[in-house]
């Protein structure tokens, strides 16, 4: 008799907590929720941009840029959903918005799609998961990763390497050979756009994007690192999704910013469920996945506990 894999999804289906019709309904894509979410997103961005303007040359510009940066780096969450084609009904619109988000946060969309596909296939498996964030062994390693220095080092190196027509050996495993040229072209186009932007600022003498985009992006990224760590870091490096992924219960503002990606275990079980129905899927699977009720802070307290115990 063939071995049957039991997952929280199949268990919920068997126990009647989730029917196949309900699952089919949860997987329906719709433009409406995304357009409403984006409308509020623009309002929030307008508000944080205005705060920077009002702060002027005072010291208040730094907290204003920090707040604006937190919103900017969360374009990653929107891009992530576009990679899964679950924000909008059409692939074309998902690709367009995903590419714009990638341009804002320096993350090439096509490359990210291939990288993220392997992340879902080999979640938390060392040597196979290209997005695996290793569990820090010391408090110093923990703080260094949160600084976002390793992240930016990797991203700039990656973008430069691709622009020069090179892939690392690890990248060759998940980027199809026939897509190599497209990945290289994507990196070159992004660098060309950035060059034009900075040349335009130099020619006009208006350097406002440094204050409205570049500095906020660097100030906000440590917050994104803090959040990204809560998804898998400190969970077992095994194939079972019920063990290797956290769902974090967070407040409404954080759910808005992360496009419900705090329901990360549910997302990994059914990646085709759009972000706006993930809370409903969570209600069905909550008893079968690892849930951190204390949210992002609770996840980090767990990581720090593990570092402390490992050093004892």
PAVEX-927390 format. One line per field, with one value per residue (C-alpha): z, x, y; residue in one letter; residue number from 1. Coordinates in steps of 0.2 Angstrom, whole numbers, plus 5000, padded with zeros to 4 digits. Layout:
N
up = [Z	...];
east = [X	...];
north = [Y	...];
rest = [A	...];
nr = [NUM	...];
//
This chain:
312
up = [5000	4995	5009	5011	5017	5030	5030	5040	5024	5021	5040	5040	5025	5033	5049	5040	5046	5028	5013	4995	4990	5003	4998	4980	4985	4995	4980	4969	4963	4963	4958	4971	4987	4979	4972	4989	4998	4986	4987	5006	5003	4992	5006	5019	5007	5004	5023	5027	5012	5019	5036	5028	5019	5035	5045	5033	5040	5058	5067	5065	5047	5053	5062	5047	5035	5046	5046	5027	5025	5035	5022	5007	5012	5014	4995	4997	5003	4988	4976	4985	4982	4964	4962	4966	4954	4969	4970	4954	4943	4928	4926	4917	4931	4944	4933	4931	4949	4955	4943	4950	4968	4963	4956	4972	4984	4972	4969	4951	4949	4937	4947	4963	4955	4952	4968	4978	4969	4976	4993	4993	4986	4999	5013	5028	5020	5021	5004	4995	5001	4992	5005	5020	5034	5046	5064	5073	5084	5094	5099	5088	5073	5077	5078	5062	5052	5059	5053	5035	5030	5025	5015	5005	5002	4995	4984	4977	4973	4965	4954	4949	4945	4934	4925	4920	4914	4928	4939	4955	4955	4967	4956	4941	4950	4950	4936	4920	4906	4894	4906	4910	4896	4903	4921	4914	4904	4919	4930	4916	4914	4932	4934	4919	4926	4943	4933	4924	4940	4948	4932	4932	4950	4946	4931	4939	4956	4965	4976	4985	4981	4992	5007	5000	4994	4996	5014	5020	5011	5021	5037	5035	5029	5047	5051	5036	5042	5059	5051	5038	5052	5061	5046	5048	5058	5074	5067	5063	5047	5041	5027	5037	5035	5052	5060	5049	5047	5059	5058	5068	5076	5073	5074	5060	5054	5053	5043	5031	5028	5026	5015	5027	5026	5044	5040	5033	5037	5029	5014	5012	5013	4999	4990	4978	4991	4988	5003	5006	5010	5021	5037	5033	5029	5046	5054	5046	5049	5066	5076	5063	5061	5072	5078	5088	5098	5104	5086	5079	5096	5102	5088	5092	5110	5105	5094	5108	5120	5108	5107	5126	5128	5115	5124	5141];
east = [5000	5007	5011	4999	5006	4995	4995	4985	4975	4971	4968	4956	4947	4945	4939	4926	4933	4935	4926	4932	4919	4925	4943	4938	4929	4944	4955	4944	4954	4946	4952	4940	4950	4966	4960	4953	4968	4979	4968	4971	4990	4991	4983	4996	5011	5004	5003	5021	5028	5019	5027	5044	5040	5033	5048	5059	5077	5073	5078	5060	5064	5073	5058	5047	5059	5059	5040	5039	5053	5043	5029	5041	5049	5032	5031	5039	5023	5013	5027	5027	5008	5010	5023	5009	4997	4985	4983	4973	4963	4975	4993	4997	4992	5001	5016	5015	5012	5025	5038	5035	5036	5053	5059	5055	5064	5078	5071	5070	5053	5056	5072	5062	5048	5060	5069	5053	5046	5061	5058	5040	5047	5061	5055	5068	5079	5097	5106	5090	5079	5087	5078	5083	5088	5100	5096	5108	5120	5125	5117	5129	5124	5106	5109	5120	5106	5093	5105	5100	5119	5120	5104	5109	5126	5118	5105	5118	5130	5116	5110	5128	5132	5116	5119	5136	5128	5132	5122	5129	5129	5114	5104	5107	5097	5081	5082	5078	5092	5080	5077	5095	5095	5079	5085	5101	5091	5080	5095	5102	5085	5084	5101	5098	5082	5091	5105	5093	5084	5101	5106	5090	5092	5110	5105	5090	5099	5083	5089	5072	5071	5086	5075	5059	5065	5083	5086	5069	5072	5088	5080	5065	5074	5079	5060	5057	5071	5063	5047	5054	5064	5047	5041	5053	5069	5070	5058	5064	5074	5062	5051	5035	5026	5017	5034	5044	5033	5025	5009	5010	4994	4997	4987	4976	4989	5003	4991	4987	5005	5010	4995	4990	5007	5007	4996	5012	5009	4992	5000	5013	4999	4989	4999	4985	4973	4973	4979	4962	4955	4969	4961	4946	4958	4967	4951	4950	4968	4973	4972	4984	4998	5011	5003	5013	4999	5012	5015	5032	5039	5034	5043	5059	5058	5057	5073	5082	5077	5085	5101	5102	5099	5112	5125	5121];
north = [5000	5017	5029	5044	5060	5068	5087	5100	5103	5085	5083	5098	5091	5073	5081	5091	5108	5112	5106	5105	5117	5130	5127	5131	5146	5152	5151	5162	5178	5195	5212	5221	5218	5222	5239	5244	5239	5248	5264	5264	5260	5276	5286	5279	5282	5300	5302	5296	5306	5322	5319	5320	5336	5344	5338	5349	5351	5347	5331	5325	5320	5304	5296	5302	5293	5278	5277	5280	5267	5254	5256	5256	5239	5231	5233	5216	5209	5215	5209	5192	5190	5195	5182	5169	5178	5180	5199	5202	5190	5192	5187	5203	5215	5204	5205	5224	5228	5215	5223	5240	5234	5226	5242	5251	5239	5233	5215	5209	5202	5188	5181	5182	5172	5157	5159	5159	5144	5134	5141	5134	5117	5115	5126	5126	5112	5118	5118	5118	5132	5148	5159	5150	5162	5152	5152	5164	5155	5170	5187	5195	5185	5189	5208	5208	5200	5212	5226	5221	5223	5204	5207	5222	5214	5199	5209	5221	5207	5197	5212	5216	5198	5196	5212	5205	5189	5177	5166	5157	5138	5139	5150	5139	5126	5136	5148	5138	5139	5146	5160	5165	5179	5186	5187	5196	5208	5212	5216	5227	5236	5239	5246	5257	5264	5268	5277	5287	5292	5298	5306	5316	5321	5327	5337	5345	5348	5341	5326	5324	5305	5302	5308	5301	5284	5279	5283	5277	5261	5258	5264	5252	5236	5231	5230	5219	5208	5207	5202	5190	5180	5176	5166	5151	5156	5145	5132	5115	5112	5098	5096	5095	5112	5110	5111	5122	5138	5150	5159	5175	5183	5202	5218	5225	5238	5225	5213	5228	5231	5213	5208	5195	5186	5184	5169	5161	5143	5143	5152	5138	5125	5133	5146	5148	5156	5175	5185	5192	5175	5169	5174	5163	5148	5152	5148	5131	5126	5135	5119	5110	5123	5131	5148	5161	5170	5184	5189	5195	5199	5182	5174	5183	5179	5161	5164	5172	5158	5146	5156	5157	5138	5134	5144	5138];
rest = [X	X	X	X	X	X	X	X	X	X	X	X	X	X	X	X	X	X	X	X	X	X	X	X	X	X	X	X	X	X	X	X	X	X	X	X	X	X	X	X	X	X	X	X	X	X	X	X	X	X	X	X	X	X	X	X	X	X	X	X	X	X	X	X	X	X	X	X	X	X	X	X	X	X	X	X	X	X	X	X	X	X	X	X	X	X	X	X	X	X	X	X	X	X	X	X	X	X	X	X	X	X	X	X	X	X	X	X	X	X	X	X	X	X	X	X	X	X	X	X	X	X	X	X	X	X	X	X	X	X	X	X	X	X	X	X	X	X	X	X	X	X	X	X	X	X	X	X	X	X	X	X	X	X	X	X	X	X	X	X	X	X	X	X	X	X	X	X	X	X	X	X	X	X	X	X	X	X	X	X	X	X	X	X	X	X	X	X	X	X	X	X	X	X	X	X	X	X	X	X	X	X	X	X	X	X	X	X	X	X	X	X	X	X	X	X	X	X	X	X	X	X	X	X	X	X	X	X	X	X	X	X	X	X	X	X	X	X	X	X	X	X	X	X	X	X	X	X	X	X	X	X	X	X	X	X	X	X	X	X	X	X	X	X	X	X	X	X	X	X	X	X	X	X	X	X	X	X	X	X	X	X	X	X	X	X	X	X	X	X	X	X	X	X	X	X	X	X	X	X	X	X	X	X	X	X	X	X	X	X	X	X];
nr = [1	2	3	4	5	6	7	8	9	10	11	12	13	14	15	16	17	18	19	20	21	22	23	24	25	26	27	28	29	30	31	32	33	34	35	36	37	38	39	40	41	42	43	44	45	46	47	48	49	50	51	52	53	54	55	56	57	58	59	60	61	62	63	64	65	66	67	68	69	70	71	72	73	74	75	76	77	78	79	80	81	82	83	84	85	86	87	88	89	90	91	92	93	94	95	96	97	98	99	100	101	102	103	104	105	106	107	108	109	110	111	112	113	114	115	116	117	118	119	120	121	122	123	124	125	126	127	128	129	130	131	132	133	134	135	136	137	138	139	140	141	142	143	144	145	146	147	148	149	150	151	152	153	154	155	156	157	158	159	160	161	162	163	164	165	166	167	168	169	170	171	172	173	174	175	176	177	178	179	180	181	182	183	184	185	186	187	188	189	190	191	192	193	194	195	196	197	198	199	200	201	202	203	204	205	206	207	208	209	210	211	212	213	214	215	216	217	218	219	220	221	222	223	224	225	226	227	228	229	230	231	232	233	234	235	236	237	238	239	240	241	242	243	244	245	246	247	248	249	250	251	252	253	254	255	256	257	258	259	260	261	262	263	264	265	266	267	268	269	270	271	272	273	274	275	276	277	278	279	280	281	282	283	284	285	286	287	288	289	290	291	292	293	294	295	296	297	298	299	300	301	302	303	304	305	306	307	308	309	310	311	312];
//
